[in-house]
């Protein structure tokens, strides 16, 4: 996409004040137009199907199905979808998992406001964007061993469920949100615990906090 063309955007964050701030910022740029806003992953997916924007700006921590599942569903619907994550989480584990799920860019909310515009423009052109602060650390993370990233052994789906379990979702909750059977979730749960060498939910939560997958 040439930068002189208008870039259409959907903003996804569950905080209206945050969405308003980024809408104002983006629309100060002549070639960016915010088509719609969503406060959940489910709403974001529906809006994507309705509008097919050039870029989805998505918070990774969303109520409902969550950010990782939102990425997965949008990419399943349209493999060419271009998704930019912006999040409070700047740790390499979450960045890597978001990219594996199909995001094209990752920006932390601590980044300068001007970086959002640059990131949207880069992602709209099909180019990956990661804020400079995390490029080097992400490369080092990819070379690290499992001791530095104990959840690396989890598949993309298992990591998604690991995060949801750590956030306090029950097996039934997860099955309902992801539209899969409770039996399937149970099998994943068992595999997650076995792979990570965990014996109870408290240990799972502590590991998620240690890895900065969830906040204390």
N, C-alpha and C positions, 0 to 999 in steps of 0.2 A: 504493500500500500504506500502510495506517495503521501508525504506528510502534509501536502497542501489539501488533500481530500479530508472531508470531515470524518472523524473517528467517532463511532457510536459506542456508548459505554453503558453497562448496567452496574450499579453500585450495590454491593451486598454487605450489610453490617447490621447487627441487631441494636445498635445505638443510633437513634435519629440525629442526635447532635453531631456525631462523627460523620454520618452520611451527608448532612447539610454542609459541614465544613469542607469535605472533599468535593462535593458537587460545586460549591462556589469556586473552589480552587481550579478545578478542571475546566469549568465553563468560562473562566477568565482567559483561557486559551482559545484563539479563534477557531481552531480546527478540531475541537473536542466537544461532543454533545452527549449529555447524560440522558438516555432514553427513559430509564426507569430505575426504581430502587426496590430492594427487597430486604426483609429482616429475618429471613430464614433460608436454609438450603432448599427446602421444597419450593418456596416462592421463587427463588433464583432460577431453579430448573424450569419452572413454568414460564417465567418471563423470558428465559433464553429461547425456548421453543416458539414463543410469540413474536419476539423481536429479532432474533439472531444478530446480536450486536457484534461489533468488531472486537471488543474486549470486555471481559467480565472482571471487575475488581472485587475480590472476594476475601473476607476475613476468614482465616482458617478455623477459628473457634466460633461456630454458629450453633444456635439451638436447633433441635430437631435432628436431622440426619447428619449434621456436622459438615465441616468444610471438605474433608477428604472424600466423603461420599458424594457431595455436590460436584466436585471435580469429576469423579468417576462417571456420574450419571450424564453430565453435560458432554463429556468426551465420548461416551457411548452413543449419545444421540447425534453428535457432530464431532468427528475426529479432528476436524480443522479448527475447533473452538480454541480461542486464545484467552487464557486465564492468568491474571496477575493476582498473586496472593499478597495481602498486606496484613500484618499481624503484630501483636505484642511479642510473640515468640520469635526470637532471633537466633535460636540455637540450631546447630547444623543438622541434628536429627530431624527436626520438623521441616527444615528447608529441603533436605534430601527426599523425605517422604512425599512432600507436596509435588516436587518435580517428578518423582516416580509415578505419582498418580495422574500426571498429565498437565500440571501447571507449567506455564512458559516463563513466568517471572515471579520473584519473591522480594518483597519490600517490607521492612519493619516500620512500625508507626513512630519509631524514634528518628527515622530518616528525615532529612530536610524536606519541607513542603514541595520545593521545586523538583525533587526527585520523582514525585508521583507523576507529574506531567511527562517527564523524560521517560519513565518506566512505561507508561501507557502508550506513548508514541513508539517506543522500541518494540513492545509486545504486539502492537497493532501491525507492525511490519514483519512479524514472524520471527523476531530476534529475541533470544533469551535475555532477561535482565535480572541481575542479582546485585543488590547494592554493594558498593566497593568494600565496605567493612567486612562483608562475609565471604567474598570470593576466595581469598586465600585460606581462611579457616575451613571453608567447605571442601576445598581441594585436599587439605590436610586430613580432614575427617574421612574422606573416601579412602585414604591410605592407612587409616588407623586400624588397630585390631579390635576384636570383639570385646576385649576388656574395656576399651574406651567407649564402645557403643554396644552394650549388652543386648539391646533389642534388635540389632542388625540381623539376627537369625530369623526374625519374623518376616513372613511374606507381607505384601502390601495390604492384603485383606486382614491378616492377623494383626498387623500393627493398628489398623483402623479399629478393630474390636478391642484390642489392648487399651487404646486411648479411651474408648467409650466405657469400658468396664471400670477403668481407673476414675472416670468422671462420676461413677456411681450408678450407671445404667444397669438394670438387671438383664438377664438373658431374654426375658419376655419383652422388655423395653426395646432392646437392640433388634430382636426379630421383627417387631412391629415397625420400627423406624426404617429398617433396611429392606423390608418386604421379603424376608427369608424365614425359613422355619426355625422354631426354637431348637429343634434337634441339630440343625446345621450350626447354629450359634454355640450350642453345647459342645459339639465336636471341636470347633475352633477354640473354645475356651480351654478345653482339656489339652489341646496341642500347645496353646500359648503357655500354659502353666508348666507343661513338661519341658518345652524348649528353653524356658527361662529358669528352670529349676526352682519354681515357686510352689509353696504348699497351701497358701491361703490368700484371701483378698487383700489383707493388710499389707502383705509383702508386695503384692502387685501394685498397690497404690504408692508405697514407698519407692519402688523402682521407677514408677512413672514420674514422681516428683524429682528423684535423683537425676533422671535423664531430661528434666525440663519439658516433659511431654504435657504435664498439667501443672498448674500453680499450686503451691502448698495451701 
